Amino acid sequence: MPAAAGVRLRVKTRREARTPRTDRSERRRHHWAVLSLSLCLVGVVLLHVWLRLQVVRIGYALSTTSKLESQLEQERRELTVELATLTSPDRLEAMARKRLGLVAPEKGQVIVLP
């Protein structure tokens, strides 16, 4: 029995019991899983970048629109002042006298209708 004491029994592990074909299909499955996960990750990153670009683009459009709104509001205020100036009774009376030669009516020229 001394000779048998030096002999070691080797038990095949699960991995060693597999055939080369099974190993290849598992490796292939693993590669596909890694590839699919990588493609999903790239897709998510591209979607995130696209969304950030949309946010920036809309921000610029909002800024431009806000500036335009301010300019139009200022122009409206200026036009309101101009309208008030042009339609003031004193100015209209002065222009009627100067350009059209109109004068204030005398007594008897005004007829009040019932």
Helices and strands as residue ranges (DSSP letters): H 2-5, H 14-17, H 20-86, H 89-99
